[in-house]
Amino acid sequence: MYLKKTFHAQQENVDQGTLQISVRSQTDNHPVENALVRISYTGDPDSVIEEVRTDSSGNTPVLQLKTPPLEYSLNAQEEAQPYAEYSIQVNAGDFHQEEIAGTEVLPSVLARQPVFLSPQQTSAAGNRIV
């Protein structure tokens, strides 16, 4: 039942929230420039809704994303999910791909999602964080 409400809330998005992703190297914490960042709804990772690249500081531009109505967050009796969930996929040259499912974006709020990439020589496969 909860999954149905989550899906329903994302289909009727009427407000906007913002999201910025910061991509850094896991080994030395340096920013990863020009990383390709793809954003999709959690539960539908093949439907990319935003695709951007990081700047020299490892940050994406601030992205405007759809969210459920702000009223969902203000009413304690509201059963609908008050935030939208997005999945993030990050690819960069000499690093393993990273995926994060379930990044929460609330209406009228800036969400910041850090992503740490492992260099290819230190691990055999990409990571998936759920």
DARADA-V260742 format. One record per helix or strand of 2 or more residues. SS is the DSSP state (a for helix, b for strand). FROM is the first residue (numbers start at 0). TO is the last residue. Records with the same first field share a line. If there is no record, write none. Layout:
BEGIN
SS = FROM-TO / FROM-TO
END
This chain:
BEGIN
a = 1-10 / 70-73 / 119-121
b = 14-24 / 35-40 / 47-52 / 62-66 / 82-90 / 97-105 / 109-116 / 126-128
END
